Amino acid sequence: MNQEKLKDLTSRFPLLHHLMDLEELAWFNPNATTLDVGLPYVGLDEKDVREATERLNRFAPYLCKAFPELEVTKGIIESDIQAIPSMQQHLSEQYGVNITGKMLMKKDSHLPISGSIKARGGIYEVLKHAEELALSAGLLSLSDNYEKLHATEFRAFFSDYSIAVGSTGNLGMSIGIMSAKLGFQVSVHMSADAREWKKDKLRSLGVTVVEYEQDYGVAVEKGREEAKGDPKCFFIDDENSHNLFLGYSVAGERLKNQLSDMNIAVDSNHPLFVYLPCGVGGGPGGVAFGLKLAFGDNVHCIFAEPTHSPCMLLGVYTGLHDGISVQNLGIDNITAADGLAVGRASGFVGRAMERLLDGFYTISDENMYKHLGELSELENVQLEPSALSGMVGPIHVSKDTTYQTRMGLTNKLKNATHLVWATGGGMVPTEEMSAYLAKSGR
Ligand SMILES: *Cc1c(COP(=O)(O)O)cnc(C)c1O
């Protein structure tokens, strides 16, 4: 972007100066509207989410066989909710802002199979592709018990096909593990920031890992190229995929049941705030979509990004979506939050969801590490740095009175539930976690 264009942009969007200075900031979206008004822009609806739920239910008997850790949930991949009262109190004191209501954490960090939020979307898209292939080959019908997929015959069938994906690490893990289990050939194109242990794990499963010196955007591009020349290769497009998005969205209805089992009310007097770490946008976007369908206007979704990779905030705030990258502003997209190291947001998710998201904020790597150590000490939960970005969301909501007034929330915060979506960390090796904790200063 040339100097003149940049100057024009920053004069129309003054917050960009602060973004370029890598300041931590929050932007509450003045265009946030009701579900009724916003839903038509998404291009997907309840029916699509229900279809995804039903597909996951069909696959449950197979998943249960293929991954014995899923026996307890009968093949359903879902995470627990944990209250974090000590962290809530600690953050209130640290920031001098009283967080009222309840503060909870959704532990996608500890999802079975791949230990991150990607165990939702990534696995779903692989399953959907496998189902389509098997159905059209006449090897499977919708009424079958899918347990049969866990057989040599099916592995041989799928081994004729390949799957490619570009990733900063966790998507590669979930796609790699799931595809390899079914028998597919799979290659994962990893950006420079991907952790070594994730690549090692995948290689040990027979996954082809291709490494790049460049960032996520390049890794995705290379994956796309590989698939283009090969009709039997299926590319999972993290920047545009509706299937990934729908795989994530199933979380909404399930969360509704979990909160109801915990006797936690969500209604017009009891708002639910959900804080979602955002990379390219598919994970948090899909979850937010599912939440909106489940809770309507009583849920408020807020995205968290690193100060060095605020791509979704940038895209939605300027309305330029995938037409602008953080690098265009001279921001380097270098962060320890590997799952969030994305310079250009998904154009699909930003455009689909911009009217249904209440706000966006940024957080420094330093503070992610700090909260990583605090959470470990106060609540005994160990996460990877990216997953800590949601932790300060309740601070932003609790202190922004303009936002509260505009949304009619002023007198309701005392009844609020703040849910921090902890997106990754459950599979981080012990030595790696010790290094994170050492960096936290705890
Ligand atoms: C991928 C990821 C996210 C964000 O998901 P996107 O779809 O990239 O926005 C958040 N946290 C972790 C740990 C991730 O791996």
The ligand as a Tripos MOL2 file, in Angstrom:
@<TRIPOS>MOLECULE
LIG
   15    15     1     0     0
SMALL
NO_CHARGES

@<TRIPOS>ATOM
      1 C1         -6.6850  -21.7220   15.0510 C.3       1 LIG1
      2 C2         -6.7310  -21.2660   16.4260 C.ar      1 LIG1
      3 C3         -7.5150  -20.1820   16.8150 C.ar      1 LIG1
      4 C4         -8.3340  -19.3460   15.8750 C.3       1 LIG1
      5 O1         -9.0360  -19.9860   14.8530 O.3       1 LIG1
      6 P1         -9.1150  -19.3290   13.4110 P.3       1 LIG1
      7 O2        -10.0600  -20.1740   12.6680 O.co2     1 LIG1
      8 O3         -7.7400  -19.3680   12.8180 O.co2     1 LIG1
      9 O4         -9.5660  -17.9210   13.6000 O.co2     1 LIG1
     10 C5         -7.4930  -19.8280   18.1440 C.ar      1 LIG1
     11 N1         -6.7410  -20.4830   19.0430 N.ar      1 LIG1
     12 C6         -5.9840  -21.5360   18.7040 C.ar      1 LIG1
     13 C7         -5.1890  -22.2290   19.7580 C.3       1 LIG1
     14 C8         -5.9560  -21.9580   17.3880 C.ar      1 LIG1
     15 O5         -5.1970  -22.9950   17.0500 O.3       1 LIG1
@<TRIPOS>BOND
     1     1     2 1
     2     2     3 ar
     3     2    14 ar
     4     3     4 1
     5     3    10 ar
     6     4     5 1
     7     5     6 1
     8     6     7 2
     9     6     8 1
    10     6     9 1
    11    10    11 ar
    12    11    12 ar
    13    12    13 1
    14    12    14 ar
    15    14    15 1
@<TRIPOS>SUBSTRUCTURE
     1 LIG1         1 GROUP 0 **** ****
